[in-house]
Amino acid sequence: MVALGGCGGGQSANTAKPQTPAEKSESPGAAVEKPPAAGEPIKIGAFFSASGGAAPLGKPELDTVRMLVDELNQKGGIGGRPVELIAYDDKSDQNEAVLAVKKLIESDKVAAIVGGTISGNSLAVIPQVEKAGVPYLSVAASRQVVRPDDGSPRKWTFKTAQGDDIVIDKVLEFLKEQNLTKIAWLNVANAYGSSGRAEFERLAPNYGIEAVAKEEFEATVNDAKAMLTRVKKANPQAIVVWGTVQESAVVTKNIRELGFDVPVIESHGIGNPQFIQLAGEAAENVVFPIGRIVVADQLPDSDPQKATLLEYKKAYEAKYGTAPSTFGGHAWDAFQILIAAIEKVGTDPGAIRDAIEGTKNFVGITGVFNFSPDDHTGLTKDSLVIARVKNGAFEFVHP
């Protein structure tokens, strides 16, 4: 399981048949968190890219939700009813995601669903959840997850990762501040990358910024030097790399190997310490927009999210022995917003949907959420900060 911010499209994997109830507790494709015996369980479905190309995103998402379910049940569940988490690994594959959600809806009969690590997988399951009328909180980034190109918002679908429209706006703002107006745009060739590129092309003229080179790279890229040689001839003032952890690390290493002496700005899809591990010294001084969790310790005490961020960080590190990522934060938000809705209105799907849509001033990991009928993301670009990699760690630059 995984999510690039929530983010891009997944890589193909062999399609598996839906599992029987006897299989799902034993197979790596599904995990059921058995609640303590106390009242009828409330079933919550989840699917993340815990394996495959998007695993650096989806694994912390799955781990976060499992942790939260344990904590909730230890406190007595919801109104004395335990929560039963039924979670599937979609293996970073759209077909697997569709099969998982079909089973969650038709066989497992869950009250609601969280997940969809990458944009392609989230988009692929939306027709099912919308038709079935099941509340769905995605953790992927594409604006189209909640608002397709025709402009009409989805009814049953929400998301907790900043939309690429918001993130691109933040990147363009930073580029303008730095007087970097001639840039090279490079994006991964999947739903996450193409959605980011579309938003860049739509918003860049507002900031007087021009792409002197535009290129795409595969999510499975292992050498981007040929592409980057073309980019170098365009003589950009900066390079924007729009991808997630694994592919962005490869491209970043190749940029350094070819001797580019320009700033490198990347997407929120690299917001996991694994990016630094994979890119090594090439990650140094990479700048990117990101939610506050990766720099929580560096925030001023006046920041309204700081206490919540540090509490999540402490719990996650205690349970898993590693720092949480921005992607796990998206899952934290989705689960907690859903639980707050169920605590308020019970398990009727329509009532849950309405309660989620009415969420106001919810202080989460990704930001402070304010949903509405016209906004099923509920975040602004103020939910992002600019960070950079410095001495092998993430460093806060400015809000």
N, C-alpha and C positions, 0 to 999 in steps of 0.2 A: 504493500500500500504506500501511496505517496501523493503529494500535491504540490506543484510549483505555484503559491499565492495566490498557491494558488493558482495551478496555472495551465500550462500548455497541453497540447494533444499528446495522447499516449502512443507507445510503440506497440506493434502487433504481438499477440501471443496466441497460442492455440486455444480455441474456444472450448470451454468445459461445459458439460451438461449441468443443470441445476442439481443440487445435492438433496438427498433424502434427509429427513430429520435425524436419522441414525448416523449419517455421514457428517453432518455439519459440525458436530462437536469434536470430531477427530481429524477432519481434513484441514490442511493449511489454507484452503480456500474460504473457510468460514470459522468464526469463533463465537461461541455463545458464553457470555458471562453469567453463570448460574447464580441467581439471587438467593439470599437466605429465605427459608420458608416462613413467610409472613404476609398473608393476603395474596390476592390475585396479582400476578406480575403485570407491569406495564411494559409492553414490548416496543423497543425503539430499534429501528434498523439503521445500519451504517454500511457504507462501502468506500474503501480507500485503496489507493495504489500502494499497497504495502510491499510489493515486489515489482520487478521490472524497472524500466528506465526512470520512472517517477518516484521510486522508493525513498529517495532522500526527503521528499515532501510528505508522502503518504504514511510512512512508518511513524514519524512523530505525531501525526494526526490520530492514527489508531491508538497509539500508546496514551495519548492525552485523554481520549474518550474512555478508554478502559480505566484509567486512573480516576476519572470523575465519577464513573459508575460505581466503582468500589467505595469512594468517599461518600457518595450519596446513600448507598445501601447501608453503610455502617452507621449513618445518621438516622436510619429508619425509613429510607425511601421517600416516596411522595404520598403523604397522607396515610402512612402505614403500609403502603403497597411498594414492594421492591421494583426496581427497574431491571428488566432483562435486555441486555444488549445482544443483538444478533448482527454480527459484523462479517462482511465478506471482503476478500482481497480481489480486486478486479485486475491485478497483475499489469496495470498500466495499459489495459486494452479495452477499447470501446465495446466490443462484443461481450466481453466478460462483465463489463459494467451493466449493460442492458439485461443480461441474464440474471445478475445479482438482484437488480431492482425488481425485475419481474417476480422473482421468488419472494423477495421481501414483501411485496404487495399481495400476491396471490396466495402464497403458501404460509408464510410466516405471519401475515396479518398484522403488521406493525402499525403503531399509531402515527408514526412520522419517520422521516429518513434524514440522516445527515451524511455528508460525504461528497464524493466526486472530486477527487484531488486535482485533476487536471481539466482544463476547459473542454477539451474534446469529449471526455467521458461524461462530464456534467451535462453538456449539450445533448449528448446521445440519449440520456434517460429522461429528459424533460417531457417528451410526448407521453410517456407512460404515467408519470406522476400527475401531469395536468389532466389527463383523461380519467385517471382513477380518483382524483381529488384527495391526494395524500400530501400533507405539508412536507415540504422538502427544503432543507437548508444546505445549499452548496458551499463548498470551501474553495471554489475555483475563481479565477480572476476576470474572465472575459465579461465585458458589459452585456453581451448578448445572452448570458445565462439568465438575466432577469429582464432584459429589454431587447427583443429582437429588432432587426433593422426596420421593421414596419412601425416601430415606435410605441406599440401597445405593450404595457407591462404584463408579465406572466401573472396568473392568479395565485397559484399554489407554490411557486418557487421563490426563494429568497437566497441571499448569499452573504458571506461574512468576510470575504477577501475584498480589498479595495478593487474597484473596477479599473480596467486598463485606461479608461478615459481619465480617471482621477490621477492615476500614476503618471501617465504621459504628461499631463498638465504640470505635475510637480517637476518632472525631468526638464521640460521646456523652460519652466521658470528658472531652474538652476542654470541651464545653458545660457539663457539670456543674461543672468547675473554675471556670469563668467565671460560674457562677450564671445561665446563660441557659436557662431552663426552658420558655419559651413561644416556639416558633420557627415560622417558615414553611418548609414543605418544598416544594421545586420540583425536579422531575426531568424529564429528557428522556424522550420517549415511545418508548422502544425497550427491548430486552432488558436493557441496562445500567441504564437508569433504573428500570425496573420491579423489577428484582432488588434494587437499592439501596433502593428504597422498601419492599419487603417485609421486608428486614432491619431497616430503621429501625423499622417498625411492630412487629416482633417484639421488638426489643431496647430501644427507648426507655422502656417502663415500668420496666425495671430501674434506670434512672437518674433517674426522676421527671421525664422530659421529655415535653412534649406539643406536638403540631403544631396550632397554632390556625388554620392554613391549609395546604391541600395542593393543588398545581397541577401540571399537566404542560405541556411545551412540545415542539414538534417539533424534530427534529434540523436541519431546514431553516429554523428560525425566523429572521426578520429584524426583527421588532418584537414585543416581549413586553409592551408598556406596558399593554394592556387587562388582561392577566392580573395584572400587578403592581399595577394600581389596585385590584383586588379584594383582593390581599394586604395592601395598605396599610391597608385598612379593618379588618383583623383585629388591627392594632397589635402585631406580633411583636417580641420582644426581639432576635431575630437571624434571618437568612435563610440557609438551606442550599440551595445550588444543586448538583444532582447531574447532571452532564453531562460532555461532553468539550470539547476546545479551542474549536472554532468556535462551537457553539451557546451554550456557557457565556459566551464573550466577549460575545455579543450581549445575553444576559440581564443580565450584569454591567453593561454600559454603560447599559442601560435602568434598572436599579436606581439608579444614580447620577443619571441624568437626572431621575428622579422625586423625588429629594431624600430618599431613605431615610437616616436617621441611626442605623443599627444595624449591628452587625458582620455581615460576609458570610463564610460558611464554605462552601468548595466541596470537590469530590471530588478524588481523586488523578488523575482524568481530565484535569486541566488542567496536569499536570506537564511542560510543554513551554514553552520561551521564546516560542513563537509565540502562546501565550495572552496574554502581556504585550503583544506587538506588536499583536494584534487588539483587545484591550480598551483599550489606551492608559492614560491616567491613571485610568480607572475601575478598573483592576486593583490600584491602590495599596491596601495594607493587607488585601487578601483573604487569608484564612487557609485552609490546607488540609493534610490528611495526605498524606505522600508518602514514597517510598523515599529513601535517603540520597544518591543520585547528584547531585541538583540542588543539594545543599549540601555536597558532598564536601570542598571546601577549608576549610569552617568547622567540621568535626568535630574533636573532640579526638584526639590521636595514639593514645589508648588504644582507640579504636573498632576492633573486629576487622575491619571491612570497609574501613577507610580506604585501606589500601595497594592493594587490588584496585580500588576505585573510582577512585583517582587514575591507576592504570595504564591503565584503560579510557578515562578522560577524555583522557589525553594522546594515546593512539593514535587515538581518534576525531577529536579536534581536528586532529591532524597530517594525517589522511587527507581529512577533509571540510571543515575550516576553520570549524567551528561546534561549539558545546558539545553533548554528548550529552544525551538526555532519559531520563526514567524508562522510557519505552516501549522505547527501544533496549536499556535494561538488562534488560527482561524477555526480549528475544530473545537477549541475551548469555548469560543464565542457561540458557535452554532449549537453546541450541546446545552450551554447554560441559558441561552435565549429560549430554546425549546422547553427546557425544564421549567423555567419561569412561567411560560405560557400554560403548561400542563398543570402546574400548581395553582394557577389562577382559574382555569376554566374546565379542567378535567380532560378526558381523552377523546371527545368528539372532534373529528377532523376539521370541520368547519369552524368550530369555536377556537381550536388551536391556531388555525390560519389567521383568524381575525385578531387573536391576542398577539401573535407575532407581529402582524402588520401595525398594531397599535403600540409597539415597543418604543419608549421614549427615554432618552438620557441613560441608556444602559451602558455602564462603564465596563468595557471589555478589554481584551488583549490587543485586538487590532485597532480599536478606537472607541469613541463614544457613539453609540448607535441611536439613530432616530429614523425608524421606518415610517412609511406612509403609503397610501394607495398608489402613489406615483413613484415611490422610491423604495425598492425592495433590497437595496444595499445599505442605505442609511448612514453612509459615511461621506466626509468631504476630504479634500486634500490635506486638511489640518491633521488628519489621522496619520500622516506620513512625516518622517523626518529624513534628512539627508545624512547618510553615514558613509564611512569609507573603511577599507581594510588598512590597518596600521599595525606593524610589528606582529602580524599573524593573528590579529583580533579585529572585531568590529568596533569602530570608534564613532561616537556621535559628533557630527559636524555642526548642524544647525537645524532648527525646526523647519 
